Amino acid sequence: MANNSSKFFIKGKKAVSEIEQFEELIRKNPEDDRAYVRLAELYARAGRETKAIETYEKVAVIFEKKGFLNKAKAVLKQALLLSPEHGKINVLLADYDKQSGLVKDAAMRYNTAVNYYVKAGNKIAAINILRKMLELYPGNVNLSLKLANMLISEGMNHDAEKLLVPLSESLKNTDKVNEYVSVLKLLYTATGNDAEIGKTLVNFYLKKGSYSNALIVLQKLVVDNPDTIEFLEKLAFVFEKLGETHKLIAIYKQIAVVHAKHKNYAERDEMYRRILELDPNDREALFILNENAKLRDIISDKIKDSTGDLRREEGGRDDFVIDVDPNGGNAEKPHKVSIRSAVKEARSFLSYKLFDKAVEKVKSVEGWETSDDAYDVLIEANIEQGKVEEAGELLLTLIDLKVSEGKIGEVRDLMSDAEDMLGSDDARIISRKQQIAEQENDFTDPESGVEGEVFSGIPNLEEPDSEQPAVSAEETGSEAAVEKPQEPEPVAAVDESAEPPQERLDELEFYITIEDFVSATQLLEELVEAYPKSSFLKEIKAAIPEKKGE
């Protein structure tokens, strides 16, 4: 059969005619591996890359069944010359590398295939390949996180939990704090916000002084466990550290309500006394603590103020009116109000559910666009009115402000809130993430290949200054990590005019590897004729057995 195959090639018939003849040969003899190799080559030359790759894959399987594993790998590498990132070919070649004990090469191929299938939107295929990689590196943290992240994104929370629980136990009480917290974050999501895991996360954040991060988890815990004093007290502690007095008072009141439910009136009253330390005029606290005289005075003043406001509103006018002189001058000019005073008044309006007045008050002050507190009021007012899109737009504007100021640390927390409001797939969120990533420069996941994280808005601890390898030698037991594909070893400098291009040398090496010496000799003769000064080609020619294959 080898003689027939070479004759078809040597006769130099048209590509289409040769393809038809080799297809017929294969129909008659489906195990003719040489015919498959030649047919794949003809497909490639005809520009039919998909058919060529499929044919290389078929002949690789034939070689593998016959026990010629190196030949199988050689034809798959030839297929990769046509499509280097091809998922199925990389997986098949990685499987063969694994059989040959080439763990590092197999991991590189698997990683390429994972990225291929993620880009193609086939996460199930990517998940299966990641499981193969974990068989090579059992217990590897980065690979486990990547796999768990993808499992959760596909709703396979139980599988993610089974993967993460033993990993969290192995990292517990070690010095790998960042890795442990990353595992806990995913485990918290996979378990449906388990309270014990959430509490552990909060304790880590509080210990590190990362109050904004602790706040995100605590808010979830309090929503799910509204009567748990421990979570409420920690939330109060965070608001106190962040200087959020208004929110601190609200949490104190929530704690007081829980104490009242359990008839712990002494503890309830203690909460209200704390509230009066922060706001001596809080009416609810004064009422509970029987400060009746002071309460009457405050209510009286409030009634007077609000009555004037209501009269102006009923008349259809603003609460502050400037009479305009017909000649262009103002009959009365308002005094300049500071943003701090305006925000304070606006918060009072919010407490009375006067949301439009709160918004109007903030926006009446010059320079409100640069105040964090002003945005805070406006966002809260819009959320209370159900205007989530407007609130999201304001939050994005605040993010842009922080980015322009270079305050990337604050931007991360704000981005988490924005994702909760608008969704992580919102184009505005994605564009800003890219912008932030460009400014940070120091955050790179060499193995990721996955856009976005499924951490439910739970942020990372601060990363260490030095970059960590994707797979450490300690974790894998190998001397190299699972990283990006390694670049080829540099070739010694040669005279380019005397040597053939690398792709022709690769083709020659391919023929030699599969022991097709007829094709190798023919190609070598063509190259020697074209590059007569090549010392490399002369050495190769001397090494090829004559007539072997006939």
Secondary structure, DSSP 8 states (H G I E B T S, - for coil): -HHHHHHHHHTT--HHHHHHHHHHHHHH-TT-HHHHHHHHHHHHHTT-HHHHHHHHHHHHHHHHHTT-HHHHHHHHHHHHHH-TT-HHHHHHHHHHHHHTT-HHHHHHHHHHHHHHHHHTT-HHHHHHHHHHHHHHSTT-HHHHHHHHHHHHHTT-HHHHHHHHHHHHHHHTTSS-HHHHHHHHHHHHHHTTS-HHHHHHHHHHHHHHT-HHHHHHHHHHHHHH-TT-HHHHHHHHHHHHHHT-HHHHHHHHHHHHHHHHHTT-HHHHHHHHHHHHHH-TT-HHHHHHTT-HHHHHHHHHHHHHHHHHHHHHHHTT--SS---B-TTS-BSS------HHHHHHHHHHHHHTT-HHHHHHHHHTSTTGGG-HHHHHHHHHHHHHTT-HHHHHHHHHHHHHHHHHTT-HHHHHHHHHHHHHHH-TT-HHHHHHHHHHHHHH-S---TT----S--STT-------SS---SS-HHHHSSSS-S-S-----------TTTS--HHHHHHHHHHHHTT-HHHHHHHHHHHHHH-TT-HHHHHHHHHS-TTTT-
